[in-house]
């Protein structure tokens, strides 16, 4: 049996890819949207949040995991919210297992469906690598057309927490952010980001375009590295908005914090034939 067919499976009735590293680390991705819906490090503990009320249907984004936002973030443009990549079927191009871990590469290319919405030819690849206590998720976009294009993108990562009010996110001190709830910019103080109400912020990038954040909870810490994604989105809907979400149990806003590696403030510009990549890495800590 070849490696690609050996990792194909079903997840809640949908076609999916199941990865398992030799050390026991695991990940599951849906072919629709190339959406990561589960990541268990070697210790077997689930680290991503996935709603029990999520809808699994054609053209429907799944609540939780790591939706791929492309080629538009939120409603910052003429396309559907968060673009089309998270609701279209991707193709599994490669699947490998080695001593270092398990890897899958999924691909989405421009088609009549995408060109009707966004008149640019492109090829996007999502590479997921799981091993030991580490998960790497990389998005690469190539301009396969003959004219320039620009886009915004994000990995909309839902991180599972025991209790969001007891969690804190370190590494953003002194960073300017847009409060999407008020439309105003502010600066993060010296303390960590905590959640005691609805939070929807875009922390703007810095010159290196790399960040390391620490999501701390009582008894555990998760390191979040991002490369070539200049911005970071921190989001939790809190009580009122959670009640309005049919695909989210009312109290489950307490079970996750979204920490998204993103390119929003300055759209990525690609000339014909050029490519861009951005990566988010999650690492469990003692």
ABEGO torsion letter per residue (X at the ends): XBAAAAABBBBGGBBBBBBBBAAGBBBBBBABGGBBABBBBAAGBBABBBBAABBBBBGBBBBEEBBBBOABBEABEABBBGEAAAABBBBBABBBBBAAEBBBBBBBBBBAAAAAABBBBBBBBBBBBBBEABBBBBBBBBBABABBBBBBBBBBBBBBBABAAABBBBGABGBBBBBAAAGBBBBBBABBBBBABBBBBBBBBBAAGBBBBBBBBBGBBBBBBBBGBABBBBBBAEAAAAAABAABBAAAAAABBBBBBBBAABBBBBBBGBBBBBBBBBBBBX
